[in-house]
Amino acid sequence: KILYPAVVFAGPVTDEEKAAAEKQWTEDVWPAFEHILKRSGGPFLGGEQPNIADLAFIGYTGPLFNKCGDCVLCKTEGFKAYFEALKAKLGHYSEIMAPAEGFYK
């Protein structure tokens, strides 16, 4: 309810739908994500090295930070740190994602 309307993959959402998505992130999704990071020893879902789950998130997370930088996900400090660590670990992130980032700007 946050990214897809911003990139026009879905129609607009109401303020109530956006508020519900933000609440779900804050109360359910982020705490679960953070729990997995802690259990793995971090900084990635796979522990010290990214795994397939981390790679799955990068395709969603990059556009999210480009299009929705003021959303609740992007304002979550731990999530921002996770994303920055993942980008840094994937040495060619900027080169590989440049076409997609250009599309989403």
N, C-alpha and C positions, 0 to 999 in steps of 0.2 A: 504493500500500500504506500510505499515511500518512493522507491526507485522507479518502478515501471510507469507510474503516471508522469514522472519527471522526464523520462526518455520517450514518452508517447507510445509505450508498449501496452498501455492500458488507459482507459478513460480517467477523467479527474475523480478524485475522492472527496468526500465531504470532510468538513472539519472534524466531525465526530469519528469518522473512519480513521483519519490521520491520528487523532488523539488516542484511539483504541490501539492502533499499531504502535505508537510510541509507548503506551502503557505496557503492552505485551513485551516490547523490547526491554524496558526497564525492569519489569517485575519477573519475567520468565526467561526470555531468550538470553540476555546478557548474563544473568547469574548462572545459567546452565553452561554457557560458553566459558565463562570465567572459571567455573568449577572444573571443566575439562582441561583448561590450560594449567590449572594448579595441579591436577592429578598427573598430567603428563610431565610436569616439571618445567614446562614452558621453554622458551617463549612461544612455542608453536603448539598446535593441537597434537602434533607428532612428537613433542618433546623438544630436544635440542635441534632436530632437523625437521623441516616441513614434511608432511606426508600428503596423501591424496586428499584428505579433508581440507588441508590448508590450500592446496592448489585449486580445489573447487571454490573456495571462498574468494580467491584473488580475482576471478572473473566478475564477481558481483561487487566486490569491495572497491576496486578501482573506479568504475563508473559512479559508484555511490559517492565517493569523495569528490569526484569531478562535478557531478550534477547537483548534489544535495549536501554540500559542505556544512550547511547550517542545521542539518537534521539531527535528531537525538543520537543516532548511531555514531555520527562523525564527531559529536561533542562528548562522547564517552571516552575519557582519557585512556583507559585500558585498551579499548578497541583501536584507538588511534595508534597507540604504541605497538599493538599486535600488527597492524597493517604496515607500519614503518619498518618493523623488524623483518616482516616477510618480504617487503620490497628490497630491503638491503641484502637479505640472504639470497634472493633470486637475482644474481648479478646482472642479468640482461633485461630486467623488468621494464625499464623505461624504453629500451629499444623495441622490445616485443610488443608492448602495450601502446606505443605511440599512435598507431592507426586507430585503435579503439578509443583512446583518450581524445584524439582529434575529433572523432565522431560524436563523443559525448559532451564536448564543450559547448 
